[in-house]
Structures are given as C-alpha cells and as structure tokens.
C-alpha cells in the first residue's frame, strides 16, 4: 500500500453526525467505514486491482 492521503468531503451536518453515530454503534471509526466503502466500491466497479497487494515481478 502506498502513502496515506487525506480525503476531505463536504456533507450535511446531520448526515455526518448520523454516520459517526452509526459507526460508533458498530465499534468502528468513520475513517475505517469510508475506507471499507471505497474498497468495496472500487472492487465492484472495476478498479480493485489498484488496491490489491502487489506480487513480485508485477507492475
């Protein structure tokens, strides 16, 4: 995995608060939930290979 980057997004305050509350109820952080969503989304939409572990001799 490469360097971590900061991702900033504008969302409605109520949505953000609800999201944080839902994450807390699942014993996870908002960052962990967003990363999981991004991995699943890219897997479903054809970009998952960007985040797959690199194999020796590839890339």
PDB file of N, CA, C and O in Angstrom:
ATOM      1  N   UNK A   1       0.833  -1.165   0.000  1.00  0.00           N
ATOM      2  CA  UNK A   1       0.000   0.000   0.000  1.00  0.00           C
ATOM      3  C   UNK A   1       0.884   1.237   0.000  1.00  0.00           C
ATOM      4  O   UNK A   1       1.930   1.249   0.650  1.00  0.00           O
ATOM      5  N   UNK A   2       0.482   2.270  -0.715  1.00  0.00           N
ATOM      6  CA  UNK A   2       1.265   3.492  -0.800  1.00  0.00           C
ATOM      7  C   UNK A   2       1.044   4.405   0.391  1.00  0.00           C
ATOM      8  O   UNK A   2       0.496   4.011   1.421  1.00  0.00           O
ATOM      9  N   UNK A   3       1.488   5.631   0.213  1.00  0.00           N
ATOM     10  CA  UNK A   3       1.316   6.624   1.268  1.00  0.00           C
ATOM     11  C   UNK A   3      -0.159   6.934   1.470  1.00  0.00           C
ATOM     12  O   UNK A   3      -0.943   6.939   0.521  1.00  0.00           O
ATOM     13  N   UNK A   4      -0.517   7.188   2.702  1.00  0.00           N
ATOM     14  CA  UNK A   4      -1.885   7.606   3.002  1.00  0.00           C
ATOM     15  C   UNK A   4      -2.068   9.051   2.569  1.00  0.00           C
ATOM     16  O   UNK A   4      -1.148   9.862   2.676  1.00  0.00           O
ATOM     17  N   UNK A   5      -3.250   9.367   2.085  1.00  0.00           N
ATOM     18  CA  UNK A   5      -3.606  10.720   1.675  1.00  0.00           C
ATOM     19  C   UNK A   5      -4.846  11.149   2.428  1.00  0.00           C
ATOM     20  O   UNK A   5      -5.690  10.323   2.775  1.00  0.00           O
ATOM     21  N   UNK A   6      -4.953  12.429   2.676  1.00  0.00           N
ATOM     22  CA  UNK A   6      -6.128  12.983   3.337  1.00  0.00           C
ATOM     23  C   UNK A   6      -7.214  13.211   2.301  1.00  0.00           C
ATOM     24  O   UNK A   6      -6.951  13.769   1.236  1.00  0.00           O
ATOM     25  N   UNK A   7      -8.436  12.783   2.607  1.00  0.00           N
ATOM     26  CA  UNK A   7      -9.588  12.940   1.723  1.00  0.00           C
ATOM     27  C   UNK A   7     -10.609  13.798   2.455  1.00  0.00           C
ATOM     28  O   UNK A   7     -11.088  13.422   3.525  1.00  0.00           O
ATOM     29  N   UNK A   8     -10.942  14.943   1.885  1.00  0.00           N
ATOM     30  CA  UNK A   8     -11.897  15.857   2.501  1.00  0.00           C
ATOM     31  C   UNK A   8     -13.146  15.911   1.644  1.00  0.00           C
ATOM     32  O   UNK A   8     -13.063  16.007   0.419  1.00  0.00           O
ATOM     33  N   UNK A   9     -14.295  15.851   2.282  1.00  0.00           N
ATOM     34  CA  UNK A   9     -15.564  15.913   1.548  1.00  0.00           C
ATOM     35  C   UNK A   9     -16.550  16.767   2.329  1.00  0.00           C
ATOM     36  O   UNK A   9     -16.549  16.777   3.560  1.00  0.00           O
ATOM     37  N   UNK A  10     -17.384  17.479   1.596  1.00  0.00           N
ATOM     38  CA  UNK A  10     -18.448  18.259   2.229  1.00  0.00           C
ATOM     39  C   UNK A  10     -19.694  17.395   2.325  1.00  0.00           C
ATOM     40  O   UNK A  10     -20.136  16.813   1.335  1.00  0.00           O
ATOM     41  N   UNK A  11     -20.250  17.317   3.513  1.00  0.00           N
ATOM     42  CA  UNK A  11     -21.506  16.595   3.735  1.00  0.00           C
ATOM     43  C   UNK A  11     -22.358  17.414   4.697  1.00  0.00           C
ATOM     44  O   UNK A  11     -21.851  18.239   5.457  1.00  0.00           O
ATOM     45  N   UNK A  12     -23.651  17.167   4.647  1.00  0.00           N
ATOM     46  CA  UNK A  12     -24.552  17.856   5.556  1.00  0.00           C
ATOM     47  C   UNK A  12     -24.225  17.464   6.995  1.00  0.00           C
ATOM     48  O   UNK A  12     -23.852  16.323   7.271  1.00  0.00           O
ATOM     49  N   UNK A  13     -24.367  18.411   7.895  1.00  0.00           N
ATOM     50  CA  UNK A  13     -24.031  18.174   9.296  1.00  0.00           C
ATOM     51  C   UNK A  13     -24.830  17.013   9.878  1.00  0.00           C
ATOM     52  O   UNK A  13     -24.276  16.179  10.593  1.00  0.00           O
ATOM     53  N   UNK A  14     -26.118  16.952   9.582  1.00  0.00           N
ATOM     54  CA  UNK A  14     -26.949  15.867  10.117  1.00  0.00           C
ATOM     55  C   UNK A  14     -26.492  14.508   9.599  1.00  0.00           C
ATOM     56  O   UNK A  14     -26.476  13.529  10.345  1.00  0.00           O
ATOM     57  N   UNK A  15     -26.121  14.449   8.324  1.00  0.00           N
ATOM     58  CA  UNK A  15     -25.633  13.196   7.749  1.00  0.00           C
ATOM     59  C   UNK A  15     -24.338  12.770   8.427  1.00  0.00           C
ATOM     60  O   UNK A  15     -24.176  11.602   8.780  1.00  0.00           O
ATOM     61  N   UNK A  16     -23.424  13.703   8.608  1.00  0.00           N
ATOM     62  CA  UNK A  16     -22.151  13.382   9.256  1.00  0.00           C
ATOM     63  C   UNK A  16     -22.372  12.888  10.686  1.00  0.00           C
ATOM     64  O   UNK A  16     -21.773  11.898  11.106  1.00  0.00           O
ATOM     65  N   UNK A  17     -23.221  13.572  11.420  1.00  0.00           N
ATOM     66  CA  UNK A  17     -23.488  13.154  12.799  1.00  0.00           C
ATOM     67  C   UNK A  17     -24.126  11.770  12.851  1.00  0.00           C
ATOM     68  O   UNK A  17     -23.766  10.948  13.694  1.00  0.00           O
ATOM     69  N   UNK A  18     -25.070  11.516  11.952  1.00  0.00           N
ATOM     70  CA  UNK A  18     -25.713  10.194  11.894  1.00  0.00           C
ATOM     71  C   UNK A  18     -24.705   9.117  11.527  1.00  0.00           C
ATOM     72  O   UNK A  18     -24.724   8.023  12.090  1.00  0.00           O
ATOM     73  N   UNK A  19     -23.823   9.427  10.583  1.00  0.00           N
ATOM     74  CA  UNK A  19     -22.799   8.483  10.148  1.00  0.00           C
ATOM     75  C   UNK A  19     -21.848   8.149  11.299  1.00  0.00           C
ATOM     76  O   UNK A  19     -21.557   6.979  11.548  1.00  0.00           O
ATOM     77  N   UNK A  20     -21.373   9.167  11.991  1.00  0.00           N
ATOM     78  CA  UNK A  20     -20.471   8.937  13.125  1.00  0.00           C
ATOM     79  C   UNK A  20     -21.154   8.105  14.209  1.00  0.00           C
ATOM     80  O   UNK A  20     -20.536   7.223  14.805  1.00  0.00           O
ATOM     81  N   UNK A  21     -22.413   8.387  14.455  1.00  0.00           N
ATOM     82  CA  UNK A  21     -23.168   7.629  15.459  1.00  0.00           C
ATOM     83  C   UNK A  21     -23.307   6.162  15.026  1.00  0.00           C
ATOM     84  O   UNK A  21     -23.116   5.252  15.833  1.00  0.00           O
ATOM     85  N   UNK A  22     -23.640   5.943  13.754  1.00  0.00           N
ATOM     86  CA  UNK A  22     -23.769   4.572  13.242  1.00  0.00           C
ATOM     87  C   UNK A  22     -22.438   3.833  13.338  1.00  0.00           C
ATOM     88  O   UNK A  22     -22.407   2.655  13.695  1.00  0.00           O
ATOM     89  N   UNK A  23     -21.346   4.514  13.024  1.00  0.00           N
ATOM     90  CA  UNK A  23     -20.021   3.892  13.127  1.00  0.00           C
ATOM     91  C   UNK A  23     -19.713   3.515  14.573  1.00  0.00           C
ATOM     92  O   UNK A  23     -19.219   2.421  14.844  1.00  0.00           O
ATOM     93  N   UNK A  24     -20.004   4.415  15.486  1.00  0.00           N
ATOM     94  CA  UNK A  24     -19.754   4.136  16.902  1.00  0.00           C
ATOM     95  C   UNK A  24     -20.562   2.926  17.363  1.00  0.00           C
ATOM     96  O   UNK A  24     -20.076   2.110  18.146  1.00  0.00           O
ATOM     97  N   UNK A  25     -21.788   2.817  16.881  1.00  0.00           N
ATOM     98  CA  UNK A  25     -22.621   1.662  17.237  1.00  0.00           C
ATOM     99  C   UNK A  25     -22.045   0.357  16.705  1.00  0.00           C
ATOM    100  O   UNK A  25     -22.304  -0.708  17.266  1.00  0.00           O
ATOM    101  N   UNK A  26     -21.267   0.428  15.631  1.00  0.00           N
ATOM    102  CA  UNK A  26     -20.632  -0.752  15.052  1.00  0.00           C
ATOM    103  C   UNK A  26     -19.195  -0.925  15.545  1.00  0.00           C
ATOM    104  O   UNK A  26     -18.466  -1.788  15.058  1.00  0.00           O
ATOM    105  N   UNK A  27     -18.793  -0.098  16.515  1.00  0.00           N
ATOM    106  CA  UNK A  27     -17.444  -0.144  17.093  1.00  0.00           C
ATOM    107  C   UNK A  27     -16.370   0.028  16.020  1.00  0.00           C
ATOM    108  O   UNK A  27     -15.382  -0.706  15.989  1.00  0.00           O
ATOM    109  N   UNK A  28     -16.580   1.007  15.143  1.00  0.00           N
ATOM    110  CA  UNK A  28     -15.610   1.327  14.106  1.00  0.00           C
ATOM    111  C   UNK A  28     -15.502   2.844  14.008  1.00  0.00           C
ATOM    112  O   UNK A  28     -16.335   3.566  14.554  1.00  0.00           O
ATOM    113  N   UNK A  29     -14.494   3.317  13.324  1.00  0.00           N
ATOM    114  CA  UNK A  29     -14.361   4.761  13.122  1.00  0.00           C
ATOM    115  C   UNK A  29     -14.937   5.138  11.764  1.00  0.00           C
ATOM    116  O   UNK A  29     -15.110   4.290  10.888  1.00  0.00           O
ATOM    117  N   UNK A  30     -15.229   6.418  11.608  1.00  0.00           N
ATOM    118  CA  UNK A  30     -15.725   6.908  10.325  1.00  0.00           C
ATOM    119  C   UNK A  30     -14.686   6.646   9.229  1.00  0.00           C
ATOM    120  O   UNK A  30     -15.045   6.266   8.114  1.00  0.00           O
ATOM    121  N   UNK A  31     -13.426   6.844   9.535  1.00  0.00           N
ATOM    122  CA  UNK A  31     -12.366   6.609   8.546  1.00  0.00           C
ATOM    123  C   UNK A  31     -12.331   5.153   8.097  1.00  0.00           C
ATOM    124  O   UNK A  31     -12.191   4.871   6.907  1.00  0.00           O
ATOM    125  N   UNK A  32     -12.457   4.225   9.050  1.00  0.00           N
ATOM    126  CA  UNK A  32     -12.459   2.804   8.698  1.00  0.00           C
ATOM    127  C   UNK A  32     -13.654   2.475   7.812  1.00  0.00           C
ATOM    128  O   UNK A  32     -13.524   1.719   6.850  1.00  0.00           O
ATOM    129  N   UNK A  33     -14.814   3.036   8.130  1.00  0.00           N
ATOM    130  CA  UNK A  33     -16.019   2.764   7.343  1.00  0.00           C
ATOM    131  C   UNK A  33     -15.895   3.333   5.933  1.00  0.00           C
ATOM    132  O   UNK A  33     -16.302   2.686   4.967  1.00  0.00           O
ATOM    133  N   UNK A  34     -15.340   4.531   5.806  1.00  0.00           N
ATOM    134  CA  UNK A  34     -15.169   5.136   4.480  1.00  0.00           C
ATOM    135  C   UNK A  34     -14.168   4.332   3.660  1.00  0.00           C
ATOM    136  O   UNK A  34     -14.397   4.097   2.474  1.00  0.00           O
ATOM    137  N   UNK A  35     -13.063   3.906   4.269  1.00  0.00           N
ATOM    138  CA  UNK A  35     -12.081   3.090   3.535  1.00  0.00           C
ATOM    139  C   UNK A  35     -12.701   1.774   3.077  1.00  0.00           C
ATOM    140  O   UNK A  35     -12.472   1.342   1.948  1.00  0.00           O
ATOM    141  N   UNK A  36     -13.478   1.139   3.939  1.00  0.00           N
ATOM    142  CA  UNK A  36     -14.146  -0.116   3.560  1.00  0.00           C
ATOM    143  C   UNK A  36     -15.109   0.122   2.403  1.00  0.00           C
ATOM    144  O   UNK A  36     -15.172  -0.677   1.469  1.00  0.00           O
ATOM    145  N   UNK A  37     -15.858   1.219   2.465  1.00  0.00           N
ATOM    146  CA  UNK A  37     -16.770   1.556   1.377  1.00  0.00           C
ATOM    147  C   UNK A  37     -15.999   1.771   0.076  1.00  0.00           C
ATOM    148  O   UNK A  37     -16.407   1.275  -0.974  1.00  0.00           O
ATOM    149  N   UNK A  38     -14.889   2.506   0.137  1.00  0.00           N
ATOM    150  CA  UNK A  38     -14.102   2.794  -1.065  1.00  0.00           C
ATOM    151  C   UNK A  38     -13.533   1.515  -1.674  1.00  0.00           C
ATOM    152  O   UNK A  38     -13.536   1.355  -2.894  1.00  0.00           O
ATOM    153  N   UNK A  39     -13.043   0.599  -0.826  1.00  0.00           N
ATOM    154  CA  UNK A  39     -12.518  -0.673  -1.338  1.00  0.00           C
ATOM    155  C   UNK A  39     -13.617  -1.477  -2.029  1.00  0.00           C
ATOM    156  O   UNK A  39     -13.409  -2.000  -3.125  1.00  0.00           O
ATOM    157  N   UNK A  40     -14.772  -1.576  -1.399  1.00  0.00           N
ATOM    158  CA  UNK A  40     -15.884  -2.329  -1.970  1.00  0.00           C
ATOM    159  C   UNK A  40     -16.377  -1.680  -3.257  1.00  0.00           C
ATOM    160  O   UNK A  40     -16.661  -2.378  -4.231  1.00  0.00           O
ATOM    161  N   UNK A  41     -16.480  -0.377  -3.272  1.00  0.00           N
ATOM    162  CA  UNK A  41     -16.953   0.346  -4.454  1.00  0.00           C
ATOM    163  C   UNK A  41     -15.998   0.130  -5.630  1.00  0.00           C
ATOM    164  O   UNK A  41     -16.437  -0.150  -6.745  1.00  0.00           O
ATOM    165  N   UNK A  42     -14.696   0.261  -5.380  1.00  0.00           N
ATOM    166  CA  UNK A  42     -13.737   0.067  -6.464  1.00  0.00           C
ATOM    167  C   UNK A  42     -13.695  -1.392  -6.909  1.00  0.00           C
ATOM    168  O   UNK A  42     -13.471  -1.667  -8.088  1.00  0.00           O
ATOM    169  N   UNK A  43     -13.907  -2.338  -5.980  1.00  0.00           N
ATOM    170  CA  UNK A  43     -13.960  -3.750  -6.363  1.00  0.00           C
ATOM    171  C   UNK A  43     -15.140  -3.987  -7.304  1.00  0.00           C
ATOM    172  O   UNK A  43     -14.997  -4.666  -8.321  1.00  0.00           O
ATOM    173  N   UNK A  44     -16.279  -3.440  -6.975  1.00  0.00           N
ATOM    174  CA  UNK A  44     -17.483  -3.639  -7.784  1.00  0.00           C
ATOM    175  C   UNK A  44     -17.418  -2.932  -9.127  1.00  0.00           C
ATOM    176  O   UNK A  44     -18.031  -3.388 -10.092  1.00  0.00           O
ATOM    177  N   UNK A  45     -16.698  -1.844  -9.207  1.00  0.00           N
ATOM    178  CA  UNK A  45     -16.710  -1.017 -10.405  1.00  0.00           C
ATOM    179  C   UNK A  45     -15.399  -1.055 -11.178  1.00  0.00           C
ATOM    180  O   UNK A  45     -15.094  -0.133 -11.935  1.00  0.00           O
ATOM    181  N   UNK A  46     -14.626  -2.115 -10.990  1.00  0.00           N
ATOM    182  CA  UNK A  46     -13.503  -2.390 -11.870  1.00  0.00           C
ATOM    183  C   UNK A  46     -12.181  -1.725 -11.562  1.00  0.00           C
ATOM    184  O   UNK A  46     -11.311  -1.701 -12.433  1.00  0.00           O
ATOM    185  N   UNK A  47     -11.982  -1.188 -10.380  1.00  0.00           N
ATOM    186  CA  UNK A  47     -10.708  -0.570 -10.053  1.00  0.00           C
ATOM    187  C   UNK A  47     -10.012  -1.254  -8.876  1.00  0.00           C
ATOM    188  O   UNK A  47      -9.043  -0.715  -8.342  1.00  0.00           O
ATOM    189  N   UNK A  48     -10.476  -2.401  -8.475  1.00  0.00           N
ATOM    190  CA  UNK A  48      -9.935  -3.070  -7.288  1.00  0.00           C
ATOM    191  C   UNK A  48      -8.462  -3.417  -7.440  1.00  0.00           C
ATOM    192  O   UNK A  48      -7.740  -3.480  -6.445  1.00  0.00           O
ATOM    193  N   UNK A  49      -8.003  -3.643  -8.668  1.00  0.00           N
ATOM    194  CA  UNK A  49      -6.606  -4.007  -8.871  1.00  0.00           C
ATOM    195  C   UNK A  49      -5.655  -2.906  -8.405  1.00  0.00           C
ATOM    196  O   UNK A  49      -4.479  -3.180  -8.163  1.00  0.00           O
ATOM    197  N   UNK A  50      -6.127  -1.689  -8.277  1.00  0.00           N
ATOM    198  CA  UNK A  50      -5.279  -0.608  -7.784  1.00  0.00           C
ATOM    199  C   UNK A  50      -4.906  -0.797  -6.321  1.00  0.00           C
ATOM    200  O   UNK A  50      -3.899  -0.258  -5.860  1.00  0.00           O
ATOM    201  N   UNK A  51      -5.719  -1.565  -5.581  1.00  0.00           N
ATOM    202  CA  UNK A  51      -5.513  -1.721  -4.153  1.00  0.00           C
ATOM    203  C   UNK A  51      -5.140  -3.142  -3.760  1.00  0.00           C
ATOM    204  O   UNK A  51      -4.993  -3.439  -2.575  1.00  0.00           O
ATOM    205  N   UNK A  52      -4.987  -4.018  -4.735  1.00  0.00           N
ATOM    206  CA  UNK A  52      -4.605  -5.399  -4.449  1.00  0.00           C
ATOM    207  C   UNK A  52      -3.129  -5.435  -4.053  1.00  0.00           C
ATOM    208  O   UNK A  52      -2.338  -4.629  -4.542  1.00  0.00           O
ATOM    209  N   UNK A  53      -2.757  -6.356  -3.180  1.00  0.00           N
ATOM    210  CA  UNK A  53      -1.339  -6.484  -2.834  1.00  0.00           C
ATOM    211  C   UNK A  53      -0.519  -6.763  -4.089  1.00  0.00           C
ATOM    212  O   UNK A  53      -0.915  -7.563  -4.937  1.00  0.00           O
ATOM    213  N   UNK A  54       0.621  -6.099  -4.196  1.00  0.00           N
ATOM    214  CA  UNK A  54       1.471  -6.287  -5.373  1.00  0.00           C
ATOM    215  C   UNK A  54       2.213  -7.611  -5.275  1.00  0.00           C
ATOM    216  O   UNK A  54       2.672  -7.995  -4.200  1.00  0.00           O
ATOM    217  N   UNK A  55       2.329  -8.307  -6.405  1.00  0.00           N
ATOM    218  CA  UNK A  55       3.088  -9.550  -6.470  1.00  0.00           C
ATOM    219  C   UNK A  55       4.457  -9.234  -7.056  1.00  0.00           C
ATOM    220  O   UNK A  55       4.601  -8.332  -7.882  1.00  0.00           O
ATOM    221  N   UNK A  56       5.443  -9.977  -6.624  1.00  0.00           N
ATOM    222  CA  UNK A  56       6.794  -9.760  -7.148  1.00  0.00           C
ATOM    223  C   UNK A  56       6.806  -9.955  -8.655  1.00  0.00           C
ATOM    224  O   UNK A  56       6.191 -10.877  -9.190  1.00  0.00           O
ATOM    225  N   UNK A  57       7.524  -9.059  -9.323  1.00  0.00           N
ATOM    226  CA  UNK A  57       7.648  -9.161 -10.767  1.00  0.00           C
ATOM    227  C   UNK A  57       6.486  -8.553 -11.529  1.00  0.00           C
ATOM    228  O   UNK A  57       6.489  -8.552 -12.760  1.00  0.00           O
ATOM    229  N   UNK A  58       5.501  -8.041 -10.826  1.00  0.00           N
ATOM    230  CA  UNK A  58       4.346  -7.423 -11.467  1.00  0.00           C
ATOM    231  C   UNK A  58       4.411  -5.917 -11.254  1.00  0.00           C
ATOM    232  O   UNK A  58       4.965  -5.435 -10.266  1.00  0.00           O
ATOM    233  N   UNK A  59       3.839  -5.191 -12.194  1.00  0.00           N
ATOM    234  CA  UNK A  59       3.739  -3.731 -12.195  1.00  0.00           C
ATOM    235  C   UNK A  59       5.027  -3.110 -12.486  1.00  0.00           C
ATOM    236  O   UNK A  59       5.126  -1.884 -12.527  1.00  0.00           O
TER     237      UNK A  59
END
